Amino acid sequence: MKMNQLGRSGLLVGEIGLGCMSLGTEEQKAVAIIHEALERGVNLLDTADLYDGGRNEELVGSAIRGRREQVVLATKVGNRRIPGQSGWSWDPSKAYILSAVKDSLRRLGTDYIDLYQLHGGTLDDSVDETIEAFEQLKREGVIRAYGISSIRPNVIREYAARSGIASVMSPYSVVDRRGEETVYPLLQEKGIGVIARGPLASGALAAGREPSKPVTDYEPGELAALREQLGRLTGPDRSLTQLAIRYSLSHPAVATVIPGASSREQLLQNISAAGAPPLSEEEIALVRRLSKANKYTLHRE
C-alpha cells in the first residue's frame, strides 16, 4: 500500500486506513477485522473515546496488543460524560484533555498515542487553552502529533493559523465535496494533512450496497442516477467502491481515507482500492461534472 506523510508530523500512514467506529461491540469479530486490515497493509486505526462509551477504544487496544509497532493509532477527545447525566457534554478545556488522555491510554493499552484529535470545536472555545494541552502532551511524549476532527471552516482556519496541527479530519466524498471550496486549499498551503472520512457516504457509493442513511443534497432518485452515471468510470479493474475511494484520494490535500467496515467483506472491498488505478485528470473532471459542488453554509466566517 502507498504510504503518505501526515502533514508535517513525520507520521507515515497508508493511503487507506480503517475507521473503527463501525466495528460493533463484539470483541472477536472486531479484533478479526482489525487483524485482517493490519495484515493487508493498513496501519492507521482511527477511534474515539466517544464511540460506544469507550468500548471501541478497548477493542482496538485488544487488537493491537503485541502489534503496537505496526500501528499509527489515532483517537479523539472533547466529549465528556458527566456522572448522573445522560449523553455527553462538550469540554475542550486543558484540564479535561490532560485527564481524558489517561483514560484513553488505559483503554487502548498503550503508553502513547500517535495522533490525538479534538473531536469537534467551536469559536466559543478557549482555543489557546486547548492548544496548550495538546502541546504539553506532545512535549511529554504522551502523543506524537495532534489534529482536529471538524466540519467547521471557521474553526479549521483558527487551528491552522494558531496551532501545530498535523491533520484535519473531515467528510469527503463524491457526494460531499464541501472541503474542496474553502478548506482543502488552505490546508494544502499550510502543509496540514487531510484525513478523509466517509468516502463511501455510508454505503451510498459502495458497490452492491444501499445507503444506510439519507445523503445530504441528494434525493434518492438523484443518488440512483449519479451511481448509474459513475458506472461510466467503472469496469473490470475498478468497482464503484474503488472509484469512490480513489476520488477522495485524488485531492492533493488528502493524505489518507478511513472508510469504516462492519464485516470482512466490506474491509476487503475498501482495501482493494489501494490496487485500483488512480483517477486521471479527465476522470476527476468528469466526476465533478456529474456530482454537485456542494458548499458549507454554516460556520464559514
RODO-2510 file (C-alpha; in nm, 4 decimals, decimal comma):
residues 301
     n   res          X          Y          Z
     1     m     0,0000     0,0000     0,0000
     2     k     0,1194     0,3506    -0,0790
     3     m     0,2389     0,5416     0,2274
     4     n     0,1955     0,9174     0,2730
     5     q     0,3289     1,1585     0,5311
     6     l     0,0564     1,3047     0,7506
     7     g     0,1137     1,6771     0,7271
     8     r     0,4487     1,7707     0,8754
     9     s     0,4171     1,5248     1,1634
    10     g     0,6609     1,2651     1,0394
    11     l     0,3880     1,0021     1,0738
    12     l     0,3667     0,7750     0,7706
    13     v     0,0188     0,6423     0,7040
    14     g    -0,1174     0,4062     0,4444
    15     e    -0,3402     0,5837     0,1945
    16     i    -0,6291     0,3670     0,3156
    17     g    -0,6815     0,3384     0,6907
    18     l    -0,9604     0,1924     0,8992
    19     g    -1,2312     0,3947     1,0668
    20     c    -1,3103     0,1783     1,3685
    21     m    -1,6459     0,3278     1,4677
    22     s    -1,8403     0,0702     1,2610
    23     l    -1,6779    -0,2366     1,4150
    24     g    -1,9542    -0,3030     1,6653
    25     t    -1,9045    -0,4251     2,0210
    26     e    -1,8359    -0,7976     1,9705
    27     e    -1,4681    -0,8408     2,0515
    28     q    -1,3863    -1,1481     1,8456
    29     k    -1,5363    -1,0022     1,5282
    30     a    -1,3854    -0,6551     1,5752
    31     v    -1,0387    -0,7892     1,6532
    32     a    -1,0511    -1,0188     1,3483
    33     i    -1,1339    -0,7251     1,1180
    34     i    -0,8514    -0,5139     1,2604
    35     h    -0,6019    -0,8006     1,2320
    36     e    -0,7030    -0,8602     0,8701
    37     a    -0,6585    -0,4893     0,7974
    38     l    -0,3102    -0,4834     0,9515
    39     e    -0,2070    -0,7956     0,7621
    40     r    -0,3129    -0,6330     0,4353
    41     g    -0,1073    -0,3180     0,4812
    42     v    -0,3388    -0,0855     0,6735
    43     n    -0,1551     0,0929     0,9546
    44     l    -0,3836     0,3843     1,0526
    45     l    -0,6562     0,2921     1,3008
    46     d    -0,8940     0,5713     1,3986
    47     t    -1,1141     0,5526     1,7069
    48     a    -1,2524     0,7918     1,9712
    49     d    -1,3331     0,7871     2,3403
    50     l    -1,6922     0,8704     2,2402
    51     y    -1,7522     0,5534     2,0386
    52     d    -1,9631     0,3053     2,2340
    53     g    -1,8748     0,4849     2,5561
    54     g    -1,5089     0,3868     2,5336
    55     r    -1,5716     0,0265     2,4297
    56     n    -1,4339     0,0918     2,0815
    57     e    -1,1005     0,2035     2,2247
    58     e    -1,0917    -0,1138     2,4348
    59     l    -1,1487    -0,3310     2,1268
    60     v    -0,8763    -0,1510     1,9335
    61     g    -0,6479    -0,1953     2,2336
    62     s    -0,7144    -0,5689     2,2375
    63     a    -0,6454    -0,5959     1,8658
    64     i    -0,3120    -0,4135     1,8731
    65     r    -0,1718    -0,5961     2,1748
    66     g     0,1642    -0,7304     2,0583
    67     r     0,1337    -0,5348     1,7324
    68     r     0,1709    -0,1771     1,8572
    69     e     0,4706    -0,1005     1,6353
    70     q     0,2624    -0,1811     1,3251
    71     v     0,0036     0,0830     1,4053
    72     v    -0,0426     0,4565     1,3722
    73     l    -0,3018     0,4923     1,6456
    74     a    -0,5457     0,7833     1,6317
    75     t    -0,8158     0,8695     1,8833
    76     k    -1,0194     1,1751     1,9826
    77     v    -1,1144     1,3832     2,2855
    78     g    -1,3554     1,6589     2,3832
    79     n    -1,6836     1,4837     2,4575
    80     r    -1,7283     1,4298     2,8291
    81     r    -1,9714     1,2069     3,0119
    82     i    -2,0860     1,3604     3,3401
    83     p    -2,1942     1,1111     3,6091
    84     g    -2,5676     1,1280     3,6724
    85     q    -2,6404     1,2956     3,3377
    86     s    -2,7425     1,1373     3,0099
    87     g    -2,5482     1,1963     2,6917
    88     w    -2,2251     1,3869     2,6528
    89     s    -2,1162     1,7433     2,7133
    90     w    -1,8529     1,9373     2,5202
    91     d    -1,5339     2,0058     2,7158
    92     p    -1,2188     2,1153     2,5283
    93     s    -1,0539     2,2502     2,8449
    94     k    -0,6888     2,1822     2,9166
    95     a    -0,7719     2,0118     3,2455
    96     y    -1,0162     1,7718     3,0822
    97     i    -0,7872     1,6846     2,7912
    98     l    -0,4979     1,6089     3,0274
    99     s    -0,7298     1,3873     3,2319
   100     a    -0,9120     1,2164     2,9430
   101     v    -0,5929     1,1118     2,7678
   102     k    -0,5082     0,8903     3,0668
   103     d    -0,8367     0,7034     3,0282
   104     s    -0,7795     0,6584     2,6540
   105     l    -0,4272     0,5267     2,7145
   106     r    -0,5652     0,2755     2,9644
   107     r    -0,8404     0,1546     2,7332
   108     l    -0,6025     0,1340     2,4370
   109     g    -0,3380    -0,0490     2,6403
   110     t    -0,0561     0,1791     2,5301
   111     d     0,1663     0,4477     2,6777
   112     y     0,1465     0,6841     2,3800
   113     i    -0,0967     0,7924     2,1103
   114     d     0,0305     0,8704     1,7625
   115     l    -0,2416     1,1190     1,6694
   116     y    -0,4672     1,2811     1,9305
   117     q    -0,7563     1,4757     1,7776
   118     l    -1,0000     1,7321     1,9101
   119     h    -1,3411     1,5808     1,8389
   120     g    -1,5162     1,8977     1,7234
   121     g    -1,4613     2,2556     1,8316
   122     t    -1,6303     2,5970     1,8206
   123     l    -1,5115     2,9566     1,8144
   124     d    -1,6542     2,9945     2,1652
   125     d    -1,3900     2,7549     2,2996
   126     s    -1,0714     2,8753     2,4617
   127     v    -0,8673     2,7713     2,1600
   128     d    -0,5331     2,8725     2,3097
   129     e    -0,6009     2,6612     2,6195
   130     t    -0,6883     2,3612     2,4058
   131     i    -0,3719     2,4050     2,2020
   132     e    -0,1683     2,4306     2,5237
   133     a    -0,2997     2,0923     2,6336
   134     f    -0,2009     1,9213     2,3108
   135     e     0,1396     2,0899     2,3025
   136     q     0,2082     1,9814     2,6605
   137     l     0,1162     1,6200     2,5818
   138     k     0,3420     1,6324     2,2782
   139     r     0,6368     1,7660     2,4827
   140     e     0,5818     1,4927     2,7399
   141     g     0,5834     1,2216     2,4719
   142     v     0,2294     1,1123     2,5520
   143     i     0,1246     1,1950     2,1944
   144     r     0,3324     1,2202     1,8780
   145     a     0,1073     1,4640     1,6924
   146     y    -0,2334     1,6257     1,7207
   147     g    -0,5128     1,7355     1,4934
   148     i    -0,8806     1,8209     1,4838
   149     s    -1,1893     1,6482     1,3501
   150     s    -1,4219     1,9214     1,2294
   151     i    -1,6652     2,0283     0,9586
   152     r    -1,6468     2,3977     1,0540
   153     p    -1,4357     2,6091     0,8189
   154     n    -1,4069     2,8903     1,0735
   155     v    -1,2717     2,6550     1,3422
   156     i    -1,0353     2,4826     1,0981
   157     r    -0,8922     2,8203     0,9953
   158     e    -0,8284     2,9133     1,3594
   159     y    -0,6342     2,5964     1,4316
   160     a    -0,4480     2,6137     1,1008
   161     a    -0,3327     2,9651     1,1897
   162     r    -0,2617     2,9254     1,5605
   163     s    -0,1539     2,5676     1,6270
   164     g     0,0797     2,2941     1,5150
   165     i    -0,1930     2,0568     1,3996
   166     a    -0,0733     1,7799     1,1719
   167     s    -0,4151     1,6943     1,0323
   168     v    -0,7793     1,7782     0,9876
   169     m    -1,0359     1,5008     0,9657
   170     s    -1,3454     1,5846     0,7655
   171     p    -1,6041     1,4094     0,5478
   172     y    -1,5059     1,3990     0,1821
   173     s    -1,6623     1,2020    -0,0995
   174     v    -1,8158     1,2329    -0,4444
   175     v    -2,1406     1,3424    -0,2755
   176     d    -1,9801     1,5619    -0,0088
   177     r    -1,7326     1,7942    -0,1764
   178     r    -1,7633     2,0871     0,0662
   179     g    -1,3966     2,0844     0,1620
   180     e    -1,2832     2,1481    -0,1951
   181     e    -1,4197     2,5002    -0,1923
   182     t    -1,2801     2,6527     0,1253
   183     v    -1,0808     2,4228     0,3484
   184     y    -0,8548     2,1973     0,1442
   185     p    -0,6655     2,4670    -0,0487
   186     l    -0,5753     2,6314     0,2838
   187     l    -0,4635     2,3042     0,4406
   188     q    -0,2561     2,2163     0,1361
   189     e    -0,0866     2,5551     0,1560
   190     k    -0,0141     2,5079     0,5273
   191     g     0,1168     2,1532     0,4899
   192     i    -0,1633     2,0079     0,7038
   193     g    -0,2843     1,6634     0,6005
   194     v    -0,6492     1,5780     0,5430
   195     i    -0,7891     1,2543     0,6806
   196     a    -1,0972     1,1957     0,4663
   197     r    -1,3767     1,0128     0,6438
   198     g    -1,6943     0,8843     0,4829
   199     p    -1,5534     0,8293     0,1313
   200     l    -1,8383     0,5841     0,0654
   201     a    -2,1076     0,8078     0,2193
   202     s    -2,2487     0,5361     0,4476
   203     g    -2,2735     0,2899     0,1610
   204     a    -2,4239     0,5290    -0,0931
   205     l    -2,1114     0,4949    -0,3092
   206     a    -2,0286     0,1317    -0,2354
   207     a    -2,0711    -0,1448    -0,4906
   208     g    -2,3615    -0,3747    -0,4070
   209     r    -2,4788    -0,1678    -0,1104
   210     e    -2,7530     0,0800    -0,0396
   211     p    -2,7074     0,3963     0,1697
   212     s    -2,7721     0,3383     0,5392
   213     k    -2,8932     0,6958     0,5835
   214     p    -3,0028     0,9901     0,3651
   215     v    -2,7356     1,1712     0,1642
   216     t    -2,7336     1,5483     0,2093
   217     d    -2,8155     1,7440    -0,1087
   218     y    -2,9294     1,4316    -0,2957
   219     e    -3,2805     1,2949    -0,3296
   220     p    -3,2970     0,9142    -0,3655
   221     g    -3,3633     0,9418    -0,7385
   222     e    -3,0710     1,1806    -0,7867
   223     l    -2,8407     0,9461    -0,5991
   224     a    -2,9501     0,6484    -0,8079
   225     a    -2,8909     0,8490    -1,1261
   226     l    -2,5455     0,9539    -1,0070
   227     r    -2,4487     0,5955    -0,9284
   228     e    -2,5581     0,4933    -1,2771
   229     q    -2,3603     0,7770    -1,4368
   230     l    -2,0498     0,6915    -1,2358
   231     g    -2,0728     0,3491    -1,3934
   232     r    -1,9074     0,5056    -1,6983
   233     l    -1,5862     0,5149    -1,4941
   234     t    -1,6072     0,1608    -1,3573
   235     g    -1,5167    -0,1677    -1,5190
   236     p    -1,3262    -0,4910    -1,4642
   237     d    -1,0357    -0,3080    -1,2983
   238     r    -1,2350    -0,0561    -1,0936
   239     s    -1,5571    -0,1058    -0,8954
   240     l    -1,7819     0,1734    -0,7699
   241     t    -1,6301     0,1327    -0,4218
   242     q    -1,2801     0,1655    -0,5626
   243     l    -1,3805     0,4649    -0,7756
   244     a    -1,5276     0,6463    -0,4765
   245     i    -1,2209     0,5896    -0,2579
   246     r    -0,9839     0,6847    -0,5388
   247     y    -1,1797     1,0091    -0,5877
   248     s    -1,1326     1,1047    -0,2223
   249     l    -0,7618     1,0233    -0,2540
   250     s    -0,7261     1,2285    -0,5714
   251     h    -0,7244     1,5641    -0,3927
   252     p    -0,3622     1,6644    -0,3203
   253     a    -0,4503     1,7767     0,0341
   254     v    -0,5712     1,4281     0,1297
   255     a    -0,3126     1,2059     0,2985
   256     t    -0,5403     0,9120     0,3765
   257     v    -0,9013     0,7956     0,3752
   258     i    -1,0595     0,5986     0,6581
   259     p    -1,3615     0,4046     0,5351
   260     g    -1,5387     0,2056     0,8036
   261     a    -1,6104    -0,1650     0,7846
   262     s    -1,8519    -0,3801     0,9810
   263     s    -1,7567    -0,7039     0,8032
   264     r    -1,4558    -0,8709     0,6442
   265     e    -1,6200    -0,8384     0,3028
   266     q    -1,6548    -0,4609     0,3377
   267     l    -1,2976    -0,4315     0,4611
   268     l    -1,1588    -0,6217     0,1628
   269     q    -1,3634    -0,4134    -0,0810
   270     n    -1,2273    -0,0957     0,0757
   271     i    -0,8643    -0,2089     0,0835
   272     s    -0,8826    -0,3270    -0,2770
   273     a    -0,8965     0,0403    -0,3790
   274     a    -0,5245     0,0591    -0,2981
   275     g    -0,4596    -0,1578    -0,6032
   276     a    -0,7065     0,0164    -0,8339
   277     p    -0,5768     0,2671    -1,0893
   278     p    -0,5813     0,6310    -0,9742
   279     l    -0,8223     0,8622    -1,1496
   280     s    -0,6851     1,0654    -1,4381
   281     e    -0,7368     1,4415    -1,4516
   282     e    -1,0078     1,3841    -1,7130
   283     e    -1,1852     1,1317    -1,4915
   284     i    -1,1697     1,3630    -1,1901
   285     a    -1,3180     1,6421    -1,4008
   286     l    -1,5976     1,4110    -1,5168
   287     v    -1,6834     1,3078    -1,1597
   288     r    -1,7050     1,6756    -1,0679
   289     r    -1,9348     1,7481    -1,3619
   290     l    -2,1631     1,4602    -1,2693
   291     s    -2,1805     1,5418    -0,8968
   292     k    -2,2780     1,8538    -0,7057
   293     a    -2,0192     2,1072    -0,5921
   294     n    -2,1908     2,1385    -0,2543
   295     k    -2,0697     2,4069    -0,0154
   296     y    -2,0581     2,4727     0,3567
   297     t    -2,3475     2,7003     0,4501
   298     l    -2,2744     2,7310     0,8247
   299     h    -1,9642     2,8283     1,0217
   300     r    -1,7996     2,9912     0,7241
   301     e    -1,6891     3,3095     0,8979
***
